[in-house]
Amino acid sequence: LLVVNPRNGKWRVFVDGLHFANGVQLHRDGQSVLVAETTRGRVVRIPLDGKTPSTVFADGLPGFPDNIRLSPRGGYWIPVNNVRNGSLFSWMMEFSPQWPIIRRIAHRITSLVPWFEFEKSKTSMLLRVDEEGRTIEVWHDPKNRVSNVAEVCEADGHLYTGSYYLPYIGKAKI
């Protein structure tokens, strides 16, 4: 996680050792940020004082978190991709943070074997978690009509979603 001074463009490393940090959201308290760690399947809370240690905010997510955003109704939305489905790909990705050799094998297989794409789960899930990281609402699309949601925004009684596969923005009434 980097800190950038917008006045002079200088930057520094604020936190290192994160695993595929993919989404940062200022916590409502204004004293910490929430960071989605995609390959670890969790969200961590990092205090901005630089002294207090980071804590796990939401763990054991059912897939890979891709971003995190405030909900105007309270809590935070976490888009979750590649929902675990018992496939070989799911198994390899679940254990890849603990064993880097499995991660390398998984990436090699997915780049060399075109049919392996069918093995991947493209299902998405939207989780709304409370201020303590506990799940309070779930939206799931097991039929893959909206695959690999990477962004969610709640506004005017709707959820708007973006995907890195689909050429449109999804909209669902809450």
C-alpha positions as CSV (number, residue, x, y, z in Angstrom):
1,L,0.0,0.0,0.0
2,L,1.5,3.3,-1.1
3,V,1.0,6.8,0.2
4,V,1.3,9.6,-2.4
5,N,1.7,13.3,-1.7
6,P,-0.5,14.9,-4.4
7,R,1.4,18.2,-4.1
8,N,4.8,17.0,-5.0
9,G,4.1,13.5,-6.4
10,K,6.4,11.8,-3.9
11,W,5.4,8.4,-2.6
12,R,6.4,5.9,0.0
13,V,5.5,2.4,1.0
14,F,3.0,2.5,3.8
15,V,2.4,-1.2,4.2
16,D,4.1,-4.1,2.4
17,G,3.5,-7.8,2.5
18,L,-0.1,-7.6,1.2
19,H,-1.2,-10.4,-1.1
20,F,-2.7,-9.0,-4.3
21,A,-4.1,-5.9,-2.7
22,N,-7.1,-5.1,-4.9
23,G,-9.3,-2.4,-3.6
24,V,-8.9,0.2,-0.9
25,Q,-11.7,1.9,1.0
26,L,-11.5,4.5,3.8
27,H,-13.2,3.1,6.9
28,R,-16.1,5.1,8.2
29,D,-14.0,6.0,11.3
30,G,-11.6,7.9,9.1
31,Q,-8.7,6.4,11.0
32,S,-8.1,3.3,9.0
33,V,-8.5,1.8,5.5
34,L,-9.9,-1.5,4.4
35,V,-7.9,-3.4,1.8
36,A,-9.1,-6.5,-0.2
37,E,-6.4,-9.1,-0.4
38,T,-7.6,-11.1,-3.4
39,T,-5.4,-14.2,-3.2
40,R,-5.9,-14.6,0.5
41,G,-9.7,-14.3,0.2
42,R,-9.9,-11.7,2.9
43,V,-10.1,-8.0,3.8
44,V,-7.7,-6.4,6.2
45,R,-8.1,-3.2,8.2
46,I,-5.0,-1.0,8.3
47,P,-4.8,1.9,10.8
48,L,-3.5,5.1,9.3
49,D,-1.5,6.1,12.4
50,G,1.3,3.9,11.2
51,K,1.8,2.4,14.7
52,T,-1.2,0.2,15.4
53,P,-1.0,-3.3,13.8
54,S,-3.3,-4.3,11.0
55,T,-6.1,-6.7,11.7
56,V,-8.2,-9.1,9.6
57,F,-11.6,-7.4,9.0
58,A,-13.3,-10.2,6.9
59,D,-11.8,-13.6,6.4
60,G,-12.8,-16.9,4.9
61,L,-14.7,-15.3,2.0
62,P,-16.2,-17.7,-0.5
63,G,-14.0,-16.6,-3.3
64,F,-11.6,-13.8,-4.3
65,P,-12.5,-10.3,-3.1
66,D,-12.1,-7.7,-5.8
67,N,-12.5,-4.2,-4.3
68,I,-14.6,-2.9,-1.4
69,R,-17.0,0.0,-1.3
70,L,-19.2,1.8,1.3
71,S,-22.9,1.1,1.4
72,P,-25.1,4.1,2.2
73,R,-27.2,1.7,4.3
74,G,-24.2,0.9,6.5
75,G,-21.3,-1.5,6.1
76,Y,-19.4,-2.3,3.0
77,W,-19.9,-4.1,-0.3
78,I,-17.3,-6.7,-1.3
79,P,-17.6,-8.2,-4.8
80,V,-16.3,-11.8,-4.7
81,N,-15.2,-13.5,-7.9
82,N,-14.5,-17.2,-8.8
83,V,-16.8,-18.4,-6.0
84,R,-15.4,-21.7,-4.8
85,N,-17.1,-24.5,-6.6
86,G,-15.1,-27.6,-5.9
87,S,-13.2,-27.4,-9.2
88,L,-9.5,-28.0,-9.6
89,F,-9.0,-24.3,-10.3
90,S,-10.8,-23.4,-7.0
91,W,-8.7,-25.9,-5.1
92,M,-5.4,-24.6,-6.6
93,M,-6.3,-21.0,-5.9
94,E,-7.4,-21.6,-2.4
95,F,-4.1,-23.1,-1.5
96,S,-1.9,-20.9,-3.6
97,P,-1.1,-18.3,-0.9
98,Q,0.3,-21.0,1.4
99,W,2.2,-22.8,-1.3
100,P,3.7,-20.6,-4.0
101,I,4.6,-23.7,-6.1
102,I,0.8,-24.4,-6.5
103,R,0.2,-20.8,-7.6
104,R,2.9,-21.1,-10.3
105,I,1.5,-24.4,-11.5
106,A,-2.1,-22.9,-11.6
107,H,-0.9,-20.0,-13.6
108,R,1.1,-22.2,-16.0
109,I,-1.9,-24.5,-16.6
110,T,-4.3,-21.7,-17.2
111,S,-2.0,-20.1,-19.7
112,L,-1.1,-23.2,-21.6
113,V,-4.4,-25.2,-21.7
114,P,-7.2,-23.2,-23.4
115,W,-10.0,-25.6,-22.4
116,F,-9.0,-25.0,-18.7
117,E,-10.9,-21.7,-19.0
118,F,-14.1,-23.8,-18.8
119,E,-13.0,-25.2,-15.4
120,K,-12.8,-21.7,-13.8
121,S,-15.8,-20.5,-11.9
122,K,-16.9,-17.1,-13.2
123,T,-19.7,-16.9,-10.7
124,S,-19.9,-13.7,-8.7
125,M,-21.2,-12.9,-5.3
126,L,-21.8,-9.5,-3.6
127,L,-21.4,-9.5,0.1
128,R,-22.4,-6.6,2.3
129,V,-20.6,-6.8,5.6
130,D,-21.2,-4.7,8.8
131,E,-18.7,-2.4,10.5
132,E,-17.1,-5.5,12.1
133,G,-16.8,-7.5,8.9
134,R,-19.7,-9.8,9.5
135,T,-21.8,-10.7,6.5
136,I,-25.3,-9.1,6.6
137,E,-26.5,-9.4,3.0
138,V,-25.6,-11.7,0.0
139,W,-26.4,-11.4,-3.7
140,H,-25.4,-14.4,-5.7
141,D,-25.6,-15.2,-9.4
142,P,-25.0,-19.0,-9.7
143,K,-26.1,-18.9,-13.4
144,N,-23.3,-16.5,-14.4
145,R,-25.5,-13.9,-16.0
146,V,-23.2,-11.2,-14.5
147,S,-19.8,-12.9,-14.3
148,N,-16.8,-11.8,-12.4
149,V,-18.1,-8.6,-10.8
150,A,-15.1,-6.4,-9.9
151,E,-16.9,-3.3,-8.7
152,V,-20.2,-2.5,-7.0
153,C,-21.8,0.8,-6.2
154,E,-25.0,1.2,-4.2
155,A,-27.1,4.3,-5.2
156,D,-30.8,5.3,-5.3
157,G,-32.0,1.9,-4.2
158,H,-30.0,0.0,-6.8
159,L,-26.7,-1.9,-7.1
160,Y,-24.6,-1.0,-10.1
161,T,-21.9,-3.6,-11.0
162,G,-18.9,-3.6,-13.3
163,S,-17.1,-6.7,-14.6
164,Y,-13.8,-7.1,-16.4
165,Y,-15.5,-9.6,-18.8
166,L,-18.7,-7.9,-19.7
167,P,-19.1,-4.8,-21.9
168,Y,-21.9,-3.2,-19.8
169,I,-22.8,-2.1,-16.3
170,G,-25.2,-4.3,-14.4
171,K,-28.1,-2.8,-12.4
172,A,-30.3,-4.5,-9.8
173,K,-33.0,-3.1,-7.6
174,I,-32.4,-3.6,-3.9
